[in-house]
């Protein structure tokens, strides 16, 4: 209340003089005498007020000229891609994950990718643009894609993503195209649900080996390593680790395709958790094209239980074999004698931060020491 009175009195005090001047000017009877001097009248005239407008013919002073800015120097150009940055362009759903990539052995511009829930995509211009080639099929979850090393028109696709997250989508077997993705045929193994890898014999494209993880949520006998010798017309299971264990990977020697390595992995997924690793897990080797297998034990390899296993053979030196193993004893093992002996070369967990998901490995085709 005191603040309001103080403000009101301040306003009255500030405006008192102008109010009196206007009242004296507007009321003739307030003048002391009709014969007031002209100078006195002028002193009371509103024209003399500081708020009076300027005469119509008055001219404003010209504004000062603005200085002309100096020209900016032309920047020296840097590297052509210095300002290029990656940005995500989608999709934001689970189908955006890329689960498999395959490139042609004879055409450096031809690639196929398989996504977790978005089918198969093809590029014929080194990845600049992509076309969907699997949209007419009843499933869209992809775990493996492989181009026949002797025929770019023949492509094999294993359905069902093999990275068993809690939102993983299942498939219905192995598909094959012989016309570059225009048409597809389901060749079987429908009950395997999740397929991790497909390898094709470069000497005989009818000889194909499939690593099937199998149902991640329950026991199943439809899992392990499968082989066809007639281009997918018939299949036979040649390696089986039990109803809980499937094949996490398979690698074929590019110089001697009769030699293969496979990983067996026990895994059970539940919506809120998972169990990884078992006593039957491990690295297996075949020297007869996958018809029979021998488990590699000891000689530097970690003891069971172990979890997911990723495998790769150096194309320039097939005796060099790498095994990425989910184990408390290390992360990455290497053999320089075709799997007879192994050395743990890395225990850095950053190499395989989420083993159930990221246990994938590849070797530079020209440099056996350059590993991805």
Secondary structure, 3 states (H helix, E strand, C coil): CHHHHHHHHHHHHHHHHHHHHHHHHHCHHHCCCCCCCHHHHHHHCHHHCCCCCCCCCCCCCCCCCCCCCCCCCCCCCCCCCCCCCCCCCCCCCHHHCEEEEEECCCCCCCEEEEECCCCEEEECCCCCCCEECCCCCCCCCEEEEEECCCCCCCEEEEECCCCCCCCCCCCCCEEEECCCCCCCEEEECHHHCCEEEEEECCCCCCCEEEEECCCCCCCCCCCEEEEECCCCCCCEEEECCCCCEEEEEEEECCCCCCCEEEEEEEEEEECCEEEECECCCEEEEECCCCCCCEEECCCCCCCCCECCEEEEECCCCCCCEEEEEEECCEEEEEECCCCCCCEEEECCHHHHCCHHHHCCCCECCCCCCCEC
